[in-house]
Amino acid sequence: MSTLEQTLQTFQALLGSEQPASVGEVDEAIWAYLSPIAGLEAQTHALDELSKAATRLNPSSPFMPVLMDTIDRHWQRLAGPSA
């Protein structure tokens, strides 16, 4: 279980790390934030807040595309199967 602030702190640490972060680390942080939130609508709202806050983090980090791609995969998951 993780709050929005804790998740953003994790992202900031990954963005500032000299070691390249893995998708797994980002995915784990996102799941820790979203998993205690009940309901698709509530998770969608929480992911929206997280996405907006993440875009304000260090955009020059080479890790930023990994972060945003992982968030996009969670958007796709919440959107459900394509028609």
C-alpha positions as CSV (number, residue, x, y, z in Angstrom):
1,M,0.0,0.0,0.0
2,S,1.4,3.4,-1.0
3,T,0.1,6.9,-1.1
4,L,0.3,9.3,-4.1
5,E,3.2,11.2,-2.3
6,Q,5.1,7.9,-1.6
7,T,4.7,6.8,-5.2
8,L,5.9,10.1,-6.5
9,Q,8.9,9.9,-4.1
10,T,9.7,6.5,-5.6
11,F,9.5,7.8,-9.1
12,Q,11.7,10.8,-8.2
13,A,14.3,8.4,-6.8
14,L,14.2,6.3,-9.9
15,L,14.4,9.4,-12.1
16,G,17.5,10.6,-10.2
17,S,19.2,7.2,-10.0
18,E,22.4,6.6,-11.9
19,Q,21.4,3.0,-12.5
20,P,18.7,2.6,-15.1
21,A,15.4,1.7,-13.6
22,S,13.4,-1.3,-14.8
23,V,9.8,-1.4,-15.9
24,G,9.2,-3.8,-13.0
25,E,10.2,-1.2,-10.4
26,V,7.8,1.3,-11.9
27,D,5.0,-1.2,-12.3
28,E,5.5,-2.4,-8.7
29,A,5.2,1.2,-7.4
30,I,2.0,1.8,-9.5
31,W,0.4,-1.4,-8.3
32,A,1.3,-0.6,-4.7
33,Y,-0.6,2.7,-5.2
34,L,-3.6,1.4,-7.1
35,S,-4.2,-2.0,-5.5
36,P,-5.8,-0.8,-2.3
37,I,-8.3,1.4,-4.2
38,A,-11.6,-0.3,-4.8
39,G,-13.4,0.0,-8.0
40,L,-12.6,0.8,-11.6
41,E,-13.8,4.4,-11.5
42,A,-11.8,5.1,-8.3
43,Q,-8.6,3.5,-9.8
44,T,-9.1,5.5,-13.0
45,H,-9.3,8.7,-10.9
46,A,-6.2,7.7,-8.9
47,L,-4.3,6.9,-12.0
48,D,-5.3,10.3,-13.5
49,E,-3.9,12.1,-10.4
50,L,-0.7,10.0,-10.6
51,S,-0.3,10.7,-14.3
52,K,-0.7,14.4,-13.9
53,A,1.8,14.5,-11.0
54,A,4.3,12.3,-12.8
55,T,4.4,14.7,-15.8
56,R,5.7,17.4,-13.4
57,L,8.7,15.3,-12.4
58,N,12.2,15.5,-14.0
59,P,11.4,15.5,-17.8
60,S,15.1,15.4,-18.7
61,S,15.7,12.0,-17.1
62,P,16.3,9.2,-19.5
63,F,14.0,7.2,-17.3
64,M,10.9,9.4,-18.0
65,P,9.8,7.4,-21.1
66,V,9.9,4.2,-19.2
67,L,7.8,5.8,-16.5
68,M,5.2,7.2,-18.9
69,D,5.0,4.0,-20.9
70,T,4.3,2.0,-17.8
71,I,1.6,4.5,-16.8
72,D,0.1,4.2,-20.3
73,R,0.0,0.4,-19.9
74,H,-2.1,0.9,-16.7
75,W,-4.4,3.2,-18.6
76,Q,-4.9,0.5,-21.2
77,R,-5.6,-2.1,-18.5
78,L,-8.2,0.1,-16.9
79,A,-9.8,0.8,-20.2
80,G,-10.4,-2.9,-20.7
81,P,-10.3,-4.9,-23.9
82,S,-10.6,-3.1,-27.2
83,A,-13.8,-3.5,-29.1
